[in-house]
Amino acid sequence: MEIKILGTGCSKCQKLTEATELAAKELGLSYNLEKVTDLEKIMSYSVMSTPALVIDGVVKVTGRVPSHEDLKKLLS
């Protein structure tokens, strides 16, 4: 599974990264996590508000940090 966190490094971006890693580990997933901070790359996903969560090339969440349970559902 390819997971990308799109954001400039703000506190919400860091929280989303930590929460996503925790949820993925709890689910026992094999994944690669990449932080994308380049604005051009972020805009290539048509994301206008960060943080954003991209799973296997599909934008799943933008502009917020989802709950732990929501993250687990998105990753399942």
N, C-alpha and C positions, 0 to 999 in steps of 0.2 A: 504494500500500500504506500502510495506517495502522498504525503501531507505537506502542505505549504501554509505558512502563516504570513499573510501579507500585512505589512505595516512598517512604520518608520522607527519603531523601537520605543514607543510610548509605554506607559505603565499598563494600559489595557492589552497592548500587543504582548507584553511579557506575561501577563496573567493568562492570556489565551494559549500561549506556548506551553506554559507549565501545566495548565488544566488539560490540554490535549494530550500531552505526554503521559500524565497520570492516568487518564481514561484509557489510552491505548495500552499501557502496561497492565492495567487491571483486566482488560479484555484479552491479554496475552497475544496481542497482534504483532506481526512482523511488519515494521514500517520504516520509512526514511522520512525524517522531518527536516524541512528546509525553511529558513526564515528569508523572506524576500523583502528587502528594504528599498530597492531601486524603484523610484516613482514611475518610470516608463514601463517597467515590468508589471508593477501593480496595476497601472492603467490598462495594460494589455488584457487584463481579466475583466475590464469594464467595472472595476470596483471604484466607487467614489468615496466611501467612508471606511476607515480602518478601525479596528483590526478586521481581517477577513480570513476565513478558513477555507482552504481549497483541498479537496480530497480527490485523488486520481483525476486531476484536471478540471473538476467541477466545483464552482464556487458554492459553498453550502451555507455560509453565514457571513454577513457584513455588518460592521458598525457596532458590534456588541460581543460580550463574552457570554456564551450560552451556559446554562446550568450544567453541572456534572452529569446528570442523567441525560440531558439533551445531547451532550457530547458523546456519551456512550452509544446512544441510538444512532447518531450520525456516523459513527465509526463502525457500527455493526454491519 
